[in-house]
Every structure is written in C-alpha cells, then in structure tokens.
Amino acid sequence: MKNAYNWYLTLVKPSWAPPSWLFGPVWTFLYILIAVSFGKVFWMFFKKEIPFLVLLPFILNLIFNFSFTPIQFGLKNNLLAAVDILLVPGTLVWAMISIWSYARWVTYAQIPYLLWVIFATALQLTITYINK
C-alpha cells in the first residue's frame, strides 16, 4: 500500500485538491452514515417492505464505491478509476430517488455523501485529465 501511496503522491493534482490527511476523517464519517442508512434499506428489503429494484442501486453503489480504491491504488489506473467513480454518484442519485417514498430520512442522510462524491468525481476526472 505504501508503494501505491507513493505513486499517488507523484501524480499532478489541481490546486484545489484537499490535503491527503482529510480523506480519512471524511470517509470515516461517510461510512458511518452509509452503514446506518444503507443498513436500514437492506433491513427493509429483508422484511419485505421494499422491492429488490429499490435495493439494487444501493448494492451497485457499494460495489462501485468499494471498487474504486483497488482500481486507483492497486491497478494504478486513473482512467478506469474515473469511469468507476462516475458510477458512484449515478447509482447514489438513483438510490436516493428509489428510497424516497419508503424512507425519506435515508435520502436526506445521503446528502453529505453525494456532495463529497461529486467533489471526489470532479477531482478524479481532473487528475485523470492532467496526468494522461
């Protein structure tokens, strides 16, 4: 992992990129929100309170979210990471819309996650572009 971190440090980043120490606390907070709110959605599905099509975007969002780090830092592939990160806000918006009529608080709980992911997407696309 240290090798991947050193590789990331060599990439050119935009002036508005946050310091690397900020990512840990932000993602810790967001993963707590995700665990609670997504957990509620999974629980609702298992209790048969929502159909699978409401659960599906949450599953896909987790897959794309958790795939980013191995792609970015394992494969060291900015282009594939850029494609992956585009799918994260896309599935998140879909998830927020799909759960709205069942549990509005889950949609509201995703707002910090959505804002961060939009920022992270812009950052990744910029890094990908300037390091091509």
N, C-alpha and C positions, 0 to 999 in steps of 0.2 A: 504494500500500500504506500510505503514511503516513496518508492520509485514513481508511482502514479502521481503522488502529490508533487514531487519534484518536476515531473513532466508538466503538470498543470501550471506550476509557477513560471515555466518558460513561455507559456502562451501570452500573446499580446492581448491585453484586456482594455476595454474602454475606460475613460477617466471616471465614469460614474459607477464602475464596479465596486461593490462593497468590499470591505476587508474580509479576508478568509475566515477570521475568527467569528464573524457574525452568523455564518451559515449554521453552525452547531446549535446555538441557542434558538434561532428562528425555527429550524426543523424540529427541535425537541418540543417546542410549544405547539407547532402544527401537527406533529404526530400524536400528541395527546388529544387535540381536537378531532383528528381523523379517527383515532381509536374509539373515542366515545361516540361520535356521530355515525361513523360507518358501522360500528358495533351495533348500534340501535337499528340500523337498516337491516343488517344480517339477522338480528333477533326478530324483527318484524317479518322477514321472509320465512324464517323457521317456524314462526307462529301462524303462518299463512295469512298475514294481514296485508301483504303486498304481493303482487305477481313477480315472477322472475324477471320480466322486462324492466321493472323498476330497479331491481338489484343489479342487473347486468352492467350499467355504466359505472357503478361503484367497484365491481370486480375488475373491469377493464382499467379503471383509473389506478387501482392499486398495482396492477400488472405493469402499466406504463411508468408509474412513479418509481416502483422498485427496480425496474429495468434500467433506469437512467444511470445510476452510479456504476454498475458493471460495464455498461456501454461506454460511458465517458472515461472512467478511470481504469477499467480493466482492458477494454479494447483500444482505448485512447483514440476513439473515433468521433470527432466533433460532428461530422455530417450525420451519422446515424443517431447520435445523441440529440441533434437538432430536430430530426424527424420524430424521435421518441417524445421529446419534450412538447412538441406541438400537439401530441395526442393527450397529454395530461390536462391542459385546460379545456380541450374539446370534450373529453369524457367527463370532466368535472362539471361543466355547464350542463351537459346532458343529465348528469346525476342530480344536480340541483333542481332542474326542471321536473324530472321524473318523480322526485320525492315530495315536491311542493304540496300536493293535495293530501298527502298522508301524514307528513310531519314537517311543518314549516320551519320549526326550530333547526332541523338538520340543514336545511337550505341556508338559513342565516348563519349557522356555525361554519359554513364553508367559505364565507366571505373573506376572512383573513388568508385562508389557503389559496383562494382564487387570486387575490391581489398579489400574493407572493409569487405564485406560479406564472402570472402574466409578466411580472418583473423578471423572473428567472428565465422565462422563454425569450424575452427581448435580449437579455444578457447572453444567453447561449447562442441565439441567432447572430448576434453581433460578434461574439468570439469566433464563431464558425466562419463568418464572412471575412474578418480581418486576418485570420490565420489560415486561409485556404492555400 
